[in-house]
Amino acid sequence: MLRYYTAGESHGEALVAFLSGIPAGLKIEQAFLDRELWRRQQGYGRGGRMKIERDTAHILSGVHHGVTIGSPISVLLENKDWKNWQDSLPVGEGDPAKHKAVKSPRPGHADLAGALKYNFPEARYILERASARESAARVAVGAIAKLLLCELGIQVLSHVVSVGSASLTDVDVPWDKIVPVSQRDEILLSCADPETEQKMKEEVDKALRSGDSVGGIFEVVAHGVPPGLGTYAQWDERLDGLLAGAVMSLQAVKAVEIGIGVAAASSPGSAVHDEIGYEGRAHTGFSRRSNHAGGIEGGISNGEEIRVRGYLKPISTLRRPLQSVDFATREPVKAAYERSDVCVVPAAGVAAEAMVALTLARCALEKFGGDSMGELLRNYQGYCQQIKNF
Ligand SMILES: Cc1cc2nc3c(=O)[nH]c(=O)nc-3n(C[C@H](O)[C@H](O)[C@H](O)COP(=O)(O)O)c2cc1C
């Protein structure tokens, strides 16, 4: 069973991720992990922090001589900003005068709900863990899941569909247009269409000028997925449910859509369901002329590309803050402001790739099993042969 956890605060010494259940013998490329972490840090509209930090994955256990050994993998990501925070956020008691309190909760952030829940008089410790800095740790272990999937011929990437009111007009972006987006050495807004990307940039500029923030939609695509991952047999084993939960668990994602899920609700069945043919595909002879289902029917992958969209709300830390209340005096004040991103849609897409990869890797390991890569691949090839001969 694939399991993972993360630990660490936004301005603490480091983030740590723990990943257990990866078979022995998977080749780990350090450069790939670091490139994934770099991709998460990019995008037009990120805050100043991204300029001072360049994440690297320091693997502490579970990998030796460049391959996994079947034992739990732990990864450490240093917070380069820690040197500026060790006095105000020490592990020991420290000097209370140096504490950086967050005195008025930001509407839309975890500040108020978290302070009430954990019984703190202000929100510093709340935002430290609620912050999406945590998603860097998920990207580190997600990269390992991607390497595993790659051995099975499965790739997971994302692209940006919309930022604010700037949106792709042709929303069916084929795989061969998504691959180059992920290979760019400079990341603007990860849109496959350059003209729309400029319009997206204008949306971010508008938000930057007015002290506001802007959200949007990303799409994660899993390519090469065989039919048969996930099952309808139990509610909590359905692939659509697992993916929705995984992507929704990312900070600021407020809706998840699989295939054309939202439009399907107001369309006739004849325009929604993907007609079946027999023209030969990678895994079986069966084919579809469309993929409105986003590659999942009955909670099972059906052999088409898996397409999952995440809808991101605008960032809640605003340079022109909204109305709030002072935690101590209960007087009306403006919400707290701390250096912040203005648009994070491409970065959220990268974090969502990690969540999709971890979910697919979990389902693949549950279906094909194996304590070593040799065993996993043997089982996988046997299944591929079975569905080819079906
Ligand atoms: C990649 C990424 C970066 C983010 N950066 C910020 C940020 O700089 N400032 C901020 O207020 N929120 C940021 N957020 C969103 C908050 O983490 C999120 O809104 C907050 O934790 C509350 O959770 P919720 O929006 O899921 O309710 C970011 C989200 C993501 C995915």
The ligand as an ORCA input file, in Angstrom:
! r2SCAN-3c Opt
* xyz 0 1
  C       1.040     26.843     -5.073
  C       0.192     27.657     -4.130
  C       0.727     28.820     -3.574
  C      -0.057     29.595     -2.709
  N       0.460     30.769     -2.235
  C      -0.298     31.535     -1.424
  C       0.188     32.803     -0.952
  O       1.312     33.231     -1.271
  N      -0.626     33.534     -0.148
  C      -1.878     33.102      0.214
  O      -2.570     33.786      0.941
  N      -2.354     31.923     -0.218
  C      -1.601     31.135     -1.020
  N      -2.111     29.933     -1.467
  C      -3.448     29.511     -1.052
  C      -3.538     29.196      0.422
  O      -2.547     28.264      0.810
  C      -4.926     28.673      0.785
  O      -5.904     29.522      0.255
  C      -5.096     28.613      2.291
  O      -4.214     27.628      2.821
  C      -6.513     28.272      2.740
  O      -6.910     27.035      2.253
  P      -8.164     26.901      1.248
  O      -8.021     27.983      0.225
  O      -7.999     25.542      0.646
  O      -9.412     27.062      2.056
  C      -1.368     29.158     -2.359
  C      -1.869     27.976     -2.923
  C      -1.117     27.230     -3.800
  C      -1.691     25.978     -4.405
*
